[in-house]
Amino acid sequence: AAALREALPEIGLDRMVLETDAPYLAPVPHRGTRNESAYIPLIRDCVAATLGMPADEVERITDANASKIFGE
């Protein structure tokens, strides 16, 4: 997890989407349980804290990225 946090600034938020495709990689504090979309705010908050930006900005950007990918 630490290596991923270190990689986030290098990846760039413009290339990220938030998802739950890894069913057995739920975020802390839900480790050991099945991942679900209700946990996406926890992932958003971790990304925001790691990048030092507001959570609502991370959400706006990653939502726009997902719309580009999925054409919504």
mmCIF file as Biopython writes it, N, C-alpha, C and O atoms, coordinates in Angstrom:
data_model
#
loop_
_atom_site.group_PDB
_atom_site.id
_atom_site.type_symbol
_atom_site.label_atom_id
_atom_site.label_alt_id
_atom_site.label_comp_id
_atom_site.label_asym_id
_atom_site.label_entity_id
_atom_site.label_seq_id
_atom_site.pdbx_PDB_ins_code
_atom_site.Cartn_x
_atom_site.Cartn_y
_atom_site.Cartn_z
_atom_site.occupancy
_atom_site.B_iso_or_equiv
_atom_site.auth_seq_id
_atom_site.auth_asym_id
_atom_site.pdbx_PDB_model_num
ATOM 1   N N  . ALA A ? 1  ? 0.825   -1.196  0.000   1.0 0.0 1  A 1 
ATOM 2   C CA . ALA A ? 1  ? 0.000   0.000   0.000   1.0 0.0 1  A 1 
ATOM 3   C C  . ALA A ? 1  ? 0.866   1.257   0.000   1.0 0.0 1  A 1 
ATOM 4   O O  . ALA A ? 1  ? 0.524   2.245   -0.649  1.0 0.0 1  A 1 
ATOM 5   N N  . ALA A ? 2  ? 1.971   1.226   0.714   1.0 0.0 2  A 1 
ATOM 6   C CA . ALA A ? 2  ? 2.841   2.405   0.758   1.0 0.0 2  A 1 
ATOM 7   C C  . ALA A ? 2  ? 3.434   2.694   -0.615  1.0 0.0 2  A 1 
ATOM 8   O O  . ALA A ? 2  ? 3.547   3.854   -1.010  1.0 0.0 2  A 1 
ATOM 9   N N  . ALA A ? 3  ? 3.810   1.649   -1.341  1.0 0.0 3  A 1 
ATOM 10  C CA . ALA A ? 3  ? 4.381   1.839   -2.674  1.0 0.0 3  A 1 
ATOM 11  C C  . ALA A ? 3  ? 3.355   2.455   -3.620  1.0 0.0 3  A 1 
ATOM 12  O O  . ALA A ? 3  ? 3.697   3.287   -4.461  1.0 0.0 3  A 1 
ATOM 13  N N  . LEU A ? 4  ? 2.107   2.045   -3.481  1.0 0.0 4  A 1 
ATOM 14  C CA . LEU A ? 4  ? 1.058   2.619   -4.323  1.0 0.0 4  A 1 
ATOM 15  C C  . LEU A ? 4  ? 0.865   4.092   -4.003  1.0 0.0 4  A 1 
ATOM 16  O O  . LEU A ? 4  ? 0.718   4.911   -4.911  1.0 0.0 4  A 1 
ATOM 17  N N  . ARG A ? 5  ? 0.864   4.434   -2.729  1.0 0.0 5  A 1 
ATOM 18  C CA . ARG A ? 5  ? 0.731   5.849   -2.352  1.0 0.0 5  A 1 
ATOM 19  C C  . ARG A ? 5  ? 1.881   6.678   -2.915  1.0 0.0 5  A 1 
ATOM 20  O O  . ARG A ? 5  ? 1.678   7.812   -3.348  1.0 0.0 5  A 1 
ATOM 21  N N  . GLU A ? 6  ? 3.083   6.115   -2.910  1.0 0.0 6  A 1 
ATOM 22  C CA . GLU A ? 6  ? 4.236   6.823   -3.467  1.0 0.0 6  A 1 
ATOM 23  C C  . GLU A ? 6  ? 4.093   6.992   -4.975  1.0 0.0 6  A 1 
ATOM 24  O O  . GLU A ? 6  ? 4.585   7.971   -5.535  1.0 0.0 6  A 1 
ATOM 25  N N  . ALA A ? 7  ? 3.425   6.052   -5.636  1.0 0.0 7  A 1 
ATOM 26  C CA . ALA A ? 7  ? 3.277   6.100   -7.096  1.0 0.0 7  A 1 
ATOM 27  C C  . ALA A ? 7  ? 2.180   7.061   -7.548  1.0 0.0 7  A 1 
ATOM 28  O O  . ALA A ? 7  ? 2.211   7.527   -8.687  1.0 0.0 7  A 1 
ATOM 29  N N  . LEU A ? 8  ? 1.217   7.367   -6.688  1.0 0.0 8  A 1 
ATOM 30  C CA . LEU A ? 8  ? 0.085   8.196   -7.094  1.0 0.0 8  A 1 
ATOM 31  C C  . LEU A ? 8  ? 0.493   9.516   -7.740  1.0 0.0 8  A 1 
ATOM 32  O O  . LEU A ? 8  ? -0.050  9.855   -8.791  1.0 0.0 8  A 1 
ATOM 33  N N  . PRO A ? 9  ? 1.417   10.272  -7.166  1.0 0.0 9  A 1 
ATOM 34  C CA . PRO A ? 9  ? 1.799   11.538  -7.820  1.0 0.0 9  A 1 
ATOM 35  C C  . PRO A ? 9  ? 2.428   11.318  -9.196  1.0 0.0 9  A 1 
ATOM 36  O O  . PRO A ? 9  ? 2.272   12.150  -10.091 1.0 0.0 9  A 1 
ATOM 37  N N  . GLU A ? 10 ? 3.128   10.219  -9.365  1.0 0.0 10 A 1 
ATOM 38  C CA . GLU A ? 10 ? 3.755   9.920   -10.656 1.0 0.0 10 A 1 
ATOM 39  C C  . GLU A ? 10 ? 2.715   9.510   -11.698 1.0 0.0 10 A 1 
ATOM 40  O O  . GLU A ? 10 ? 2.851   9.838   -12.877 1.0 0.0 10 A 1 
ATOM 41  N N  . ILE A ? 11 ? 1.685   8.799   -11.267 1.0 0.0 11 A 1 
ATOM 42  C CA . ILE A ? 11 ? 0.633   8.341   -12.181 1.0 0.0 11 A 1 
ATOM 43  C C  . ILE A ? 11 ? -0.152  9.536   -12.704 1.0 0.0 11 A 1 
ATOM 44  O O  . ILE A ? 11 ? -0.413  9.642   -13.903 1.0 0.0 11 A 1 
ATOM 45  N N  . GLY A ? 12 ? -0.522  10.429  -11.804 1.0 0.0 12 A 1 
ATOM 46  C CA . GLY A ? 12 ? -1.309  11.606  -12.167 1.0 0.0 12 A 1 
ATOM 47  C C  . GLY A ? 12 ? -2.793  11.332  -12.076 1.0 0.0 12 A 1 
ATOM 48  O O  . GLY A ? 12 ? -3.284  10.320  -12.577 1.0 0.0 12 A 1 
ATOM 49  N N  . LEU A ? 13 ? -3.496  12.232  -11.440 1.0 0.0 13 A 1 
ATOM 50  C CA . LEU A ? 13 ? -4.932  12.077  -11.228 1.0 0.0 13 A 1 
ATOM 51  C C  . LEU A ? 13 ? -5.704  12.046  -12.544 1.0 0.0 13 A 1 
ATOM 52  O O  . LEU A ? 13 ? -6.787  11.465  -12.621 1.0 0.0 13 A 1 
ATOM 53  N N  . ASP A ? 14 ? -5.150  12.668  -13.569 1.0 0.0 14 A 1 
ATOM 54  C CA . ASP A ? 14 ? -5.822  12.673  -14.869 1.0 0.0 14 A 1 
ATOM 55  C C  . ASP A ? 14 ? -5.857  11.290  -15.517 1.0 0.0 14 A 1 
ATOM 56  O O  . ASP A ? 14 ? -6.512  11.105  -16.542 1.0 0.0 14 A 1 
ATOM 57  N N  . ARG A ? 15 ? -5.155  10.313  -14.926 1.0 0.0 15 A 1 
ATOM 58  C CA . ARG A ? 15 ? -5.135  8.942   -15.453 1.0 0.0 15 A 1 
ATOM 59  C C  . ARG A ? 15 ? -5.730  7.935   -14.473 1.0 0.0 15 A 1 
ATOM 60  O O  . ARG A ? 15 ? -5.476  6.736   -14.589 1.0 0.0 15 A 1 
ATOM 61  N N  . MET A ? 16 ? -6.517  8.410   -13.512 1.0 0.0 16 A 1 
ATOM 62  C CA . MET A ? 16 ? -7.074  7.517   -12.493 1.0 0.0 16 A 1 
ATOM 63  C C  . MET A ? 16 ? -8.594  7.473   -12.544 1.0 0.0 16 A 1 
ATOM 64  O O  . MET A ? 16 ? -9.258  8.459   -12.862 1.0 0.0 16 A 1 
ATOM 65  N N  . VAL A ? 17 ? -9.122  6.295   -12.221 1.0 0.0 17 A 1 
ATOM 66  C CA . VAL A ? 17 ? -10.534 6.128   -11.904 1.0 0.0 17 A 1 
ATOM 67  C C  . VAL A ? 17 ? -10.596 5.377   -10.583 1.0 0.0 17 A 1 
ATOM 68  O O  . VAL A ? 17 ? -9.659  4.662   -10.228 1.0 0.0 17 A 1 
ATOM 69  N N  . LEU A ? 18 ? -11.672 5.531   -9.871  1.0 0.0 18 A 1 
ATOM 70  C CA . LEU A ? 18 ? -11.863 4.818   -8.611  1.0 0.0 18 A 1 
ATOM 71  C C  . LEU A ? 18 ? -12.853 3.690   -8.866  1.0 0.0 18 A 1 
ATOM 72  O O  . LEU A ? 18 ? -13.932 3.915   -9.414  1.0 0.0 18 A 1 
ATOM 73  N N  . GLU A ? 19 ? -12.486 2.481   -8.468  1.0 0.0 19 A 1 
ATOM 74  C CA . GLU A ? 19 ? -13.332 1.335   -8.760  1.0 0.0 19 A 1 
ATOM 75  C C  . GLU A ? 19 ? -13.173 0.268   -7.685  1.0 0.0 19 A 1 
ATOM 76  O O  . GLU A ? 19 ? -12.341 0.393   -6.787  1.0 0.0 19 A 1 
ATOM 77  N N  . THR A ? 20 ? -13.978 -0.777  -7.789  1.0 0.0 20 A 1 
ATOM 78  C CA . THR A ? 20 ? -13.941 -1.870  -6.813  1.0 0.0 20 A 1 
ATOM 79  C C  . THR A ? 20 ? -13.847 -3.230  -7.508  1.0 0.0 20 A 1 
ATOM 80  O O  . THR A ? 20 ? -14.435 -4.207  -7.046  1.0 0.0 20 A 1 
ATOM 81  N N  . ASP A ? 21 ? -13.111 -3.293  -8.612  1.0 0.0 21 A 1 
ATOM 82  C CA . ASP A ? 21 ? -12.980 -4.546  -9.352  1.0 0.0 21 A 1 
ATOM 83  C C  . ASP A ? 21 ? -12.201 -5.621  -8.609  1.0 0.0 21 A 1 
ATOM 84  O O  . ASP A ? 21 ? -12.303 -6.797  -8.957  1.0 0.0 21 A 1 
ATOM 85  N N  . ALA A ? 22 ? -11.441 -5.258  -7.615  1.0 0.0 22 A 1 
ATOM 86  C CA . ALA A ? 22 ? -10.676 -6.238  -6.845  1.0 0.0 22 A 1 
ATOM 87  C C  . ALA A ? 22 ? -11.536 -6.668  -5.651  1.0 0.0 22 A 1 
ATOM 88  O O  . ALA A ? 22 ? -11.493 -6.030  -4.599  1.0 0.0 22 A 1 
ATOM 89  N N  . PRO A ? 23 ? -12.311 -7.737  -5.803  1.0 0.0 23 A 1 
ATOM 90  C CA . PRO A ? 23 ? -13.290 -8.079  -4.770  1.0 0.0 23 A 1 
ATOM 91  C C  . PRO A ? 23 ? -12.704 -8.432  -3.410  1.0 0.0 23 A 1 
ATOM 92  O O  . PRO A ? 23 ? -13.409 -8.359  -2.403  1.0 0.0 23 A 1 
ATOM 93  N N  . TYR A ? 24 ? -11.434 -8.811  -3.357  1.0 0.0 24 A 1 
ATOM 94  C CA . TYR A ? 24 ? -10.856 -9.191  -2.076  1.0 0.0 24 A 1 
ATOM 95  C C  . TYR A ? 24 ? -9.762  -8.236  -1.620  1.0 0.0 24 A 1 
ATOM 96  O O  . TYR A ? 24 ? -8.919  -8.602  -0.801  1.0 0.0 24 A 1 
ATOM 97  N N  . LEU A ? 25 ? -9.770  -7.026  -2.142  1.0 0.0 25 A 1 
ATOM 98  C CA . LEU A ? 25 ? -8.814  -6.003  -1.719  1.0 0.0 25 A 1 
ATOM 99  C C  . LEU A ? 25 ? -9.558  -4.778  -1.190  1.0 0.0 25 A 1 
ATOM 100 O O  . LEU A ? 25 ? -9.341  -3.660  -1.658  1.0 0.0 25 A 1 
ATOM 101 N N  . ALA A ? 26 ? -10.419 -4.996  -0.230  1.0 0.0 26 A 1 
ATOM 102 C CA . ALA A ? 26 ? -11.170 -3.890  0.376   1.0 0.0 26 A 1 
ATOM 103 C C  . ALA A ? 26 ? -10.208 -2.965  1.120   1.0 0.0 26 A 1 
ATOM 104 O O  . ALA A ? 26 ? -9.207  -3.416  1.676   1.0 0.0 26 A 1 
ATOM 105 N N  . PRO A ? 27 ? -10.519 -1.668  1.125   1.0 0.0 27 A 1 
ATOM 106 C CA . PRO A ? 27 ? -9.637  -0.722  1.820   1.0 0.0 27 A 1 
ATOM 107 C C  . PRO A ? 27 ? -9.754  -0.858  3.335   1.0 0.0 27 A 1 
ATOM 108 O O  . PRO A ? 27 ? -10.748 -1.364  3.856   1.0 0.0 27 A 1 
ATOM 109 N N  . VAL A ? 28 ? -8.725  -0.400  4.023   1.0 0.0 28 A 1 
ATOM 110 C CA . VAL A ? 28 ? -8.768  -0.300  5.483   1.0 0.0 28 A 1 
ATOM 111 C C  . VAL A ? 28 ? -9.896  0.660   5.811   1.0 0.0 28 A 1 
ATOM 112 O O  . VAL A ? 28 ? -9.939  1.711   5.171   1.0 0.0 28 A 1 
ATOM 113 N N  . PRO A ? 29 ? -10.773 0.429   6.697   1.0 0.0 29 A 1 
ATOM 114 C CA . PRO A ? 29 ? -10.768 -0.563  7.766   1.0 0.0 29 A 1 
ATOM 115 C C  . PRO A ? 29 ? -11.554 -1.841  7.439   1.0 0.0 29 A 1 
ATOM 116 O O  . PRO A ? 29 ? -11.955 -2.564  8.351   1.0 0.0 29 A 1 
ATOM 117 N N  . HIS A ? 30 ? -11.773 -2.119  6.179   1.0 0.0 30 A 1 
ATOM 118 C CA . HIS A ? 30 ? -12.593 -3.269  5.788   1.0 0.0 30 A 1 
ATOM 119 C C  . HIS A ? 30 ? -11.776 -4.426  5.232   1.0 0.0 30 A 1 
ATOM 120 O O  . HIS A ? 30 ? -12.334 -5.341  4.625   1.0 0.0 30 A 1 
ATOM 121 N N  . ARG A ? 31 ? -10.452 -4.398  5.431   1.0 0.0 31 A 1 
ATOM 122 C CA . ARG A ? 31 ? -9.602  -5.493  4.966   1.0 0.0 31 A 1 
ATOM 123 C C  . ARG A ? 31 ? -10.162 -6.822  5.468   1.0 0.0 31 A 1 
ATOM 124 O O  . ARG A ? 31 ? -10.622 -6.932  6.605   1.0 0.0 31 A 1 
ATOM 125 N N  . GLY A ? 32 ? -10.112 -7.820  4.601   1.0 0.0 32 A 1 
ATOM 126 C CA . GLY A ? 32 ? -10.607 -9.139  4.985   1.0 0.0 32 A 1 
ATOM 127 C C  . GLY A ? 32 ? -12.063 -9.357  4.633   1.0 0.0 32 A 1 
ATOM 128 O O  . GLY A ? 32 ? -12.571 -10.469 4.776   1.0 0.0 32 A 1 
ATOM 129 N N  . THR A ? 33 ? -12.749 -8.313  4.172   1.0 0.0 33 A 1 
ATOM 130 C CA . THR A ? 33 ? -14.134 -8.459  3.743   1.0 0.0 33 A 1 
ATOM 131 C C  . THR A ? 33 ? -14.192 -8.250  2.231   1.0 0.0 33 A 1 
ATOM 132 O O  . THR A ? 33 ? -13.226 -7.790  1.623   1.0 0.0 33 A 1 
ATOM 133 N N  . ARG A ? 34 ? -15.310 -8.584  1.645   1.0 0.0 34 A 1 
ATOM 134 C CA . ARG A ? 34 ? -15.482 -8.401  0.205   1.0 0.0 34 A 1 
ATOM 135 C C  . ARG A ? 34 ? -15.589 -6.902  -0.108  1.0 0.0 34 A 1 
ATOM 136 O O  . ARG A ? 34 ? -16.304 -6.165  0.570   1.0 0.0 34 A 1 
ATOM 137 N N  . ASN A ? 35 ? -14.882 -6.475  -1.124  1.0 0.0 35 A 1 
ATOM 138 C CA . ASN A ? 35 ? -14.899 -5.075  -1.541  1.0 0.0 35 A 1 
ATOM 139 C C  . ASN A ? 35 ? -16.267 -4.738  -2.135  1.0 0.0 35 A 1 
ATOM 140 O O  . ASN A ? 35 ? -16.910 -5.593  -2.744  1.0 0.0 35 A 1 
ATOM 141 N N  . GLU A ? 36 ? -16.698 -3.520  -1.962  1.0 0.0 36 A 1 
ATOM 142 C CA . GLU A ? 36 ? -17.977 -3.086  -2.522  1.0 0.0 36 A 1 
ATOM 143 C C  . GLU A ? 36 ? -17.912 -1.604  -2.838  1.0 0.0 36 A 1 
ATOM 144 O O  . GLU A ? 36 ? -17.075 -0.879  -2.301  1.0 0.0 36 A 1 
ATOM 145 N N  . SER A ? 37 ? -18.793 -1.166  -3.704  1.0 0.0 37 A 1 
ATOM 146 C CA . SER A ? 37 ? -18.760 0.226   -4.166  1.0 0.0 37 A 1 
ATOM 147 C C  . SER A ? 37 ? -18.995 1.230   -3.040  1.0 0.0 37 A 1 
ATOM 148 O O  . SER A ? 37 ? -18.620 2.395   -3.178  1.0 0.0 37 A 1 
ATOM 149 N N  . ALA A ? 38 ? -19.594 0.819   -1.954  1.0 0.0 38 A 1 
ATOM 150 C CA . ALA A ? 38 ? -19.799 1.716   -0.814  1.0 0.0 38 A 1 
ATOM 151 C C  . ALA A ? 38 ? -18.471 2.176   -0.210  1.0 0.0 38 A 1 
ATOM 152 O O  . ALA A ? 38 ? -18.442 3.143   0.551   1.0 0.0 38 A 1 
ATOM 153 N N  . TYR A ? 39 ? -17.368 1.489   -0.545  1.0 0.0 39 A 1 
ATOM 154 C CA . TYR A ? 39 ? -16.059 1.848   0.000   1.0 0.0 39 A 1 
ATOM 155 C C  . TYR A ? 39 ? -15.305 2.858   -0.866  1.0 0.0 39 A 1 
ATOM 156 O O  . TYR A ? 39 ? -14.224 3.304   -0.481  1.0 0.0 39 A 1 
ATOM 157 N N  . ILE A ? 40 ? -15.843 3.219   -2.006  1.0 0.0 40 A 1 
ATOM 158 C CA . ILE A ? 40 ? -15.149 4.149   -2.884  1.0 0.0 40 A 1 
ATOM 159 C C  . ILE A ? 40 ? -14.843 5.479   -2.183  1.0 0.0 40 A 1 
ATOM 160 O O  . ILE A ? 40 ? -13.769 6.033   -2.414  1.0 0.0 40 A 1 
ATOM 161 N N  . PRO A ? 41 ? -15.725 6.014   -1.346  1.0 0.0 41 A 1 
ATOM 162 C CA . PRO A ? 41 ? -15.348 7.255   -0.639  1.0 0.0 41 A 1 
ATOM 163 C C  . PRO A ? 41 ? -14.093 7.105   0.221   1.0 0.0 41 A 1 
ATOM 164 O O  . PRO A ? 41 ? -13.346 8.070   0.385   1.0 0.0 41 A 1 
ATOM 165 N N  . LEU A ? 42 ? -13.849 5.926   0.765   1.0 0.0 42 A 1 
ATOM 166 C CA . LEU A ? 42 ? -12.625 5.704   1.541   1.0 0.0 42 A 1 
ATOM 167 C C  . LEU A ? 42 ? -11.398 5.771   0.639   1.0 0.0 42 A 1 
ATOM 168 O O  . LEU A ? 42 ? -10.367 6.327   1.017   1.0 0.0 42 A 1 
ATOM 169 N N  . ILE A ? 43 ? -11.519 5.202   -0.550  1.0 0.0 43 A 1 
ATOM 170 C CA . ILE A ? 43 ? -10.430 5.230   -1.516  1.0 0.0 43 A 1 
ATOM 171 C C  . ILE A ? 43 ? -10.197 6.666   -1.980  1.0 0.0 43 A 1 
ATOM 172 O O  . ILE A ? 43 ? -9.057  7.123   -2.061  1.0 0.0 43 A 1 
ATOM 173 N N  . ARG A ? 44 ? -11.288 7.374   -2.284  1.0 0.0 44 A 1 
ATOM 174 C CA . ARG A ? 44 ? -11.197 8.789   -2.690  1.0 0.0 44 A 1 
ATOM 175 C C  . ARG A ? 44 ? -10.478 9.606   -1.622  1.0 0.0 44 A 1 
ATOM 176 O O  . ARG A ? 44 ? -9.598  10.407  -1.934  1.0 0.0 44 A 1 
ATOM 177 N N  . ASP A ? 45 ? -10.854 9.401   -0.368  1.0 0.0 45 A 1 
ATOM 178 C CA . ASP A ? 45 ? -10.258 10.170  0.724   1.0 0.0 45 A 1 
ATOM 179 C C  . ASP A ? 45 ? -8.766  9.870   0.875   1.0 0.0 45 A 1 
ATOM 180 O O  . ASP A ? 45 ? -7.979  10.772  1.163   1.0 0.0 45 A 1 
ATOM 181 N N  . CYS A ? 46 ? -8.376  8.613   0.682   1.0 0.0 46 A 1 
ATOM 182 C CA . CYS A ? 46 ? -6.966  8.236   0.765   1.0 0.0 46 A 1 
ATOM 183 C C  . CYS A ? 46 ? -6.176  8.876   -0.376  1.0 0.0 46 A 1 
ATOM 184 O O  . CYS A ? 46 ? -5.083  9.399   -0.158  1.0 0.0 46 A 1 
ATOM 185 N N  . VAL A ? 47 ? -6.723  8.837   -1.587  1.0 0.0 47 A 1 
ATOM 186 C CA . VAL A ? 47 ? -6.068  9.471   -2.732  1.0 0.0 47 A 1 
ATOM 187 C C  . VAL A ? 47 ? -5.934  10.972  -2.480  1.0 0.0 47 A 1 
ATOM 188 O O  . VAL A ? 47 ? -4.876  11.552  -2.722  1.0 0.0 47 A 1 
ATOM 189 N N  . ALA A ? 48 ? -6.998  11.595  -1.997  1.0 0.0 48 A 1 
ATOM 190 C CA . ALA A ? 48 ? -6.970  13.036  -1.721  1.0 0.0 48 A 1 
ATOM 191 C C  . ALA A ? 48 ? -5.911  13.383  -0.681  1.0 0.0 48 A 1 
ATOM 192 O O  . ALA A ? 48 ? -5.151  14.334  -0.862  1.0 0.0 48 A 1 
ATOM 193 N N  . ALA A ? 49 ? -5.858  12.626  0.394   1.0 0.0 49 A 1 
ATOM 194 C CA . ALA A ? 49 ? -4.865  12.886  1.443   1.0 0.0 49 A 1 
ATOM 195 C C  . ALA A ? 49 ? -3.449  12.689  0.909   1.0 0.0 49 A 1 
ATOM 196 O O  . ALA A ? 49 ? -2.546  13.466  1.218   1.0 0.0 49 A 1 
ATOM 197 N N  . THR A ? 50 ? -3.267  11.653  0.112   1.0 0.0 50 A 1 
ATOM 198 C CA . THR A ? 50 ? -1.944  11.370  -0.447  1.0 0.0 50 A 1 
ATOM 199 C C  . THR A ? 50 ? -1.489  12.474  -1.384  1.0 0.0 50 A 1 
ATOM 200 O O  . THR A ? 50 ? -0.318  12.854  -1.386  1.0 0.0 50 A 1 
ATOM 201 N N  . LEU A ? 51 ? -2.418  12.990  -2.182  1.0 0.0 51 A 1 
ATOM 202 C CA . LEU A ? 51 ? -2.067  14.035  -3.148  1.0 0.0 51 A 1 
ATOM 203 C C  . LEU A ? 51 ? -2.189  15.445  -2.574  1.0 0.0 51 A 1 
ATOM 204 O O  . LEU A ? 51 ? -1.835  16.418  -3.240  1.0 0.0 51 A 1 
ATOM 205 N N  . GLY A ? 52 ? -2.691  15.560  -1.339  1.0 0.0 52 A 1 
ATOM 206 C CA . GLY A ? 52 ? -2.822  16.872  -0.699  1.0 0.0 52 A 1 
ATOM 207 C C  . GLY A ? 52 ? -3.837  17.756  -1.371  1.0 0.0 52 A 1 
ATOM 208 O O  . GLY A ? 52 ? -3.603  18.949  -1.564  1.0 0.0 52 A 1 
ATOM 209 N N  . MET A ? 53 ? -4.967  17.175  -1.731  1.0 0.0 53 A 1 
ATOM 210 C CA . MET A ? 53 ? -6.011  17.962  -2.392  1.0 0.0 53 A 1 
ATOM 211 C C  . MET A ? 53 ? -7.367  17.610  -1.804  1.0 0.0 53 A 1 
ATOM 212 O O  . MET A ? 53 ? -7.498  16.581  -1.141  1.0 0.0 53 A 1 
ATOM 213 N N  . PRO A ? 54 ? -8.380  18.440  -2.031  1.0 0.0 54 A 1 
ATOM 214 C CA . PRO A ? 54 ? -9.708  18.177  -1.474  1.0 0.0 54 A 1 
ATOM 215 C C  . PRO A ? 54 ? -10.334 16.916  -2.084  1.0 0.0 54 A 1 
ATOM 216 O O  . PRO A ? 54 ? -10.164 16.638  -3.272  1.0 0.0 54 A 1 
ATOM 217 N N  . ALA A ? 55 ? -11.046 16.174  -1.269  1.0 0.0 55 A 1 
ATOM 218 C CA . ALA A ? 55 ? -11.697 14.944  -1.716  1.0 0.0 55 A 1 
ATOM 219 C C  . ALA A ? 55 ? -12.700 15.218  -2.832  1.0 0.0 55 A 1 
ATOM 220 O O  . ALA A ? 55 ? -12.830 14.414  -3.754  1.0 0.0 55 A 1 
ATOM 221 N N  . ASP A ? 56 ? -13.409 16.343  -2.759  1.0 0.0 56 A 1 
ATOM 222 C CA . ASP A ? 56 ? -14.398 16.621  -3.805  1.0 0.0 56 A 1 
ATOM 223 C C  . ASP A ? 56 ? -13.740 16.876  -5.159  1.0 0.0 56 A 1 
ATOM 224 O O  . ASP A ? 56 ? -14.343 16.605  -6.198  1.0 0.0 56 A 1 
ATOM 225 N N  . GLU A ? 57 ? -12.516 17.391  -5.161  1.0 0.0 57 A 1 
ATOM 226 C CA . GLU A ? 57 ? -11.782 17.590  -6.412  1.0 0.0 57 A 1 
ATOM 227 C C  . GLU A ? 57 ? -11.328 16.245  -6.996  1.0 0.0 57 A 1 
ATOM 228 O O  . GLU A ? 57 ? -11.404 16.033  -8.206  1.0 0.0 57 A 1 
ATOM 229 N N  . VAL A ? 58 ? -10.859 15.347  -6.136  1.0 0.0 58 A 1 
ATOM 230 C CA . VAL A ? 58 ? -10.498 13.994  -6.586  1.0 0.0 58 A 1 
ATOM 231 C C  . VAL A ? 58 ? -11.725 13.316  -7.185  1.0 0.0 58 A 1 
ATOM 232 O O  . VAL A ? 58 ? -11.640 12.683  -8.238  1.0 0.0 58 A 1 
ATOM 233 N N  . GLU A ? 59 ? -12.850 13.448  -6.520  1.0 0.0 59 A 1 
ATOM 234 C CA . GLU A ? 59 ? -14.091 12.838  -7.018  1.0 0.0 59 A 1 
ATOM 235 C C  . GLU A ? 59 ? -14.491 13.424  -8.370  1.0 0.0 59 A 1 
ATOM 236 O O  . GLU A ? 59 ? -14.855 12.683  -9.283  1.0 0.0 59 A 1 
ATOM 237 N N  . ARG A ? 60 ? -14.426 14.730  -8.502  1.0 0.0 60 A 1 
ATOM 238 C CA . ARG A ? 60 ? -14.804 15.374  -9.754  1.0 0.0 60 A 1 
ATOM 239 C C  . ARG A ? 60 ? -13.921 14.905  -10.910 1.0 0.0 60 A 1 
ATOM 240 O O  . ARG A ? 60 ? -14.416 14.586  -11.991 1.0 0.0 60 A 1 
ATOM 241 N N  . ILE A ? 61 ? -12.624 14.869  -10.673 1.0 0.0 61 A 1 
ATOM 242 C CA . ILE A ? 61 ? -11.684 14.485  -11.731 1.0 0.0 61 A 1 
ATOM 243 C C  . ILE A ? 61 ? -11.823 13.008  -12.082 1.0 0.0 61 A 1 
ATOM 244 O O  . ILE A ? 61 ? -11.862 12.660  -13.262 1.0 0.0 61 A 1 
ATOM 245 N N  . THR A ? 62 ? -11.899 12.140  -11.089 1.0 0.0 62 A 1 
ATOM 246 C CA . THR A ? 62 ? -11.997 10.705  -11.387 1.0 0.0 62 A 1 
ATOM 247 C C  . THR A ? 62 ? -13.350 10.358  -11.997 1.0 0.0 62 A 1 
ATOM 248 O O  . THR A ? 62 ? -13.435 9.444   -12.817 1.0 0.0 62 A 1 
ATOM 249 N N  . ASP A ? 63 ? -14.399 11.062  -11.619 1.0 0.0 63 A 1 
ATOM 250 C CA . ASP A ? 63 ? -15.699 10.851  -12.268 1.0 0.0 63 A 1 
ATOM 251 C C  . ASP A ? 63 ? -15.630 11.249  -13.739 1.0 0.0 63 A 1 
ATOM 252 O O  . ASP A ? 63 ? -16.157 10.544  -14.599 1.0 0.0 63 A 1 
ATOM 253 N N  . ALA A ? 64 ? -14.984 12.372  -14.029 1.0 0.0 64 A 1 
ATOM 254 C CA . ALA A ? 64 ? -14.829 12.812  -15.424 1.0 0.0 64 A 1 
ATOM 255 C C  . ALA A ? 64 ? -13.992 11.809  -16.215 1.0 0.0 64 A 1 
ATOM 256 O O  . ALA A ? 64 ? -14.292 11.536  -17.377 1.0 0.0 64 A 1 
ATOM 257 N N  . ASN A ? 65 ? -12.952 11.262  -15.602 1.0 0.0 65 A 1 
ATOM 258 C CA . ASN A ? 65 ? -12.132 10.244  -16.263 1.0 0.0 65 A 1 
ATOM 259 C C  . ASN A ? 65 ? -12.968 9.011   -16.593 1.0 0.0 65 A 1 
ATOM 260 O O  . ASN A ? 65 ? -12.869 8.467   -17.693 1.0 0.0 65 A 1 
ATOM 261 N N  . ALA A ? 66 ? -13.788 8.573   -15.647 1.0 0.0 66 A 1 
ATOM 262 C CA . ALA A ? 66 ? -14.634 7.398   -15.873 1.0 0.0 66 A 1 
ATOM 263 C C  . ALA A ? 66 ? -15.642 7.676   -16.998 1.0 0.0 66 A 1 
ATOM 264 O O  . ALA A ? 66 ? -15.919 6.801   -17.818 1.0 0.0 66 A 1 
ATOM 265 N N  . SER A ? 67 ? -16.180 8.878   -17.029 1.0 0.0 67 A 1 
ATOM 266 C CA . SER A ? 67 ? -17.115 9.230   -18.101 1.0 0.0 67 A 1 
ATOM 267 C C  . SER A ? 67 ? -16.442 9.181   -19.472 1.0 0.0 67 A 1 
ATOM 268 O O  . SER A ? 67 ? -17.048 8.747   -20.452 1.0 0.0 67 A 1 
ATOM 269 N N  . LYS A ? 68 ? -15.195 9.626   -19.536 1.0 0.0 68 A 1 
ATOM 270 C CA . LYS A ? 68 ? -14.446 9.559   -20.798 1.0 0.0 68 A 1 
ATOM 271 C C  . LYS A ? 68 ? -14.245 8.108   -21.230 1.0 0.0 68 A 1 
ATOM 272 O O  . LYS A ? 68 ? -14.404 7.770   -22.403 1.0 0.0 68 A 1 
ATOM 273 N N  . ILE A ? 69 ? -13.897 7.266   -20.280 1.0 0.0 69 A 1 
ATOM 274 C CA . ILE A ? 69 ? -13.629 5.859   -20.601 1.0 0.0 69 A 1 
ATOM 275 C C  . ILE A ? 69 ? -14.899 5.125   -21.017 1.0 0.0 69 A 1 
ATOM 276 O O  . ILE A ? 69 ? -14.904 4.388   -22.002 1.0 0.0 69 A 1 
ATOM 277 N N  . PHE A ? 70 ? -15.966 5.329   -20.267 1.0 0.0 70 A 1 
ATOM 278 C CA . PHE A ? 70 ? -17.191 4.571   -20.477 1.0 0.0 70 A 1 
ATOM 279 C C  . PHE A ? 70 ? -18.230 5.300   -21.316 1.0 0.0 70 A 1 
ATOM 280 O O  . PHE A ? 70 ? -19.312 4.771   -21.570 1.0 0.0 70 A 1 
ATOM 281 N N  . GLY A ? 71 ? -17.900 6.517   -21.748 1.0 0.0 71 A 1 
ATOM 282 C CA . GLY A ? 71 ? -18.779 7.267   -22.637 1.0 0.0 71 A 1 
ATOM 283 C C  . GLY A ? 71 ? -20.086 7.689   -22.033 1.0 0.0 71 A 1 
ATOM 284 O O  . GLY A ? 71 ? -21.106 7.728   -22.721 1.0 0.0 71 A 1 
ATOM 285 N N  . GLU A ? 72 ? -20.078 8.001   -20.779 1.0 0.0 72 A 1 
ATOM 286 C CA . GLU A ? 72 ? -21.318 8.423   -20.115 1.0 0.0 72 A 1 
ATOM 287 C C  . GLU A ? 72 ? -21.345 9.924   -19.962 1.0 0.0 72 A 1 
ATOM 288 O O  . GLU A ? 72 ? -22.307 10.473  -19.426 1.0 0.0 72 A 1 
#
